[in-house]
Amino acid sequence: MEPANNAKFSVDLTKRQMEQLDAKIAQQRKQIGEFQRMDNVALLLKRQQAFQKMQEMRTRLRARLAAAQQQLSQASVDERSLEDVERNCPM
């Protein structure tokens, strides 16, 4: 069950990372709004750049999550197939 456990760990870890990043993105949006109201162009530009990098990271995490979920799905199928073979083959 090792490959499936490793794949599940990767899925869970990536989901947690996405949740944390989503919280940071929400914080950035809030700060961008505050700097827009204050008309603070310098800080607004920095926050927008940080926001853009976070959006790019989220895109990469989404791809990593899809890959991890695919790996988990494949590992689970492979292990079930192996268990069926072991159960159905007389030794």
N, C-alpha and C positions, 0 to 999 in steps of 0.2 A: 504493500500500500504506500510505499515510499514516494513514487512519482506523483500520485494523486495528492498526498499530503503536502508535498513541496509546491505543487501547482495551486492548491487551495490557499496555502500561506501567501503565495504571490498575489493571488486575487484579493485576499483580505487586506494585505499590506497596501496594495495600490488603491483600494477603495478608501482606506483610512487617509492616505496621502491626498486623494482627491477631495475628501471632506475637509481636511485642514486647508488645502489650497482654496476651496470654495469660500471658507471663512475669511481668508486673507483677501480674496478678490472682493468680497462684500465690504470689507474694511476699506479697501482702496477706492471703491466706488463712493463710499461715504466721504472719504477725505477729498476726492476729486470734486464732489459737490460743494464741500465746504470752501475749498480754494477757489472755485468758480464764483461763489457768492462774495468771497473776500476780494475777488479780482486780483489774486496773487498769481501772476503769470509764471514766475520762476518755479514756485513750488508745484503749481498745476502741471507744468511740463514734466517735472520729475515724477510726479504721481502717475501721469499718463504713460510715461515710459515704463515704469514699474508694472503698471496694469497690463500693458502690452506683453511684457515678458511673462507675467503670470498666465495670461491667456494662451500664450505659446506653450508654456509648461503644461497647462491643462490639456491641450491638444495632444501632447506627447503622452501624458498619463492615460488619456482615453485610449490611445493606440496600444499602450502597454497593458491596460486592463483587458482589452479585446484579445490580445495575444495570450494573456494569462488565462482568460476564461476558455479560450480554444484549447490551450494546453491541458487545463483541468478536464475539459470534456473528453479529450482524446485519452488522457491517462485513466479516467474512470472507465471508459469503454474498453481500453486495453486490459485493465485489471479484471473487469467483469468477464471478458472473453477468456482470459487466462484461468480464472476460477472455474468457468464452465468446462474448459478443456480438462482441467485437473479433476473435476468432479465426474465427468463423463468418460474418462479414459481409464480402463482397468490397468492396474499395474501389478 
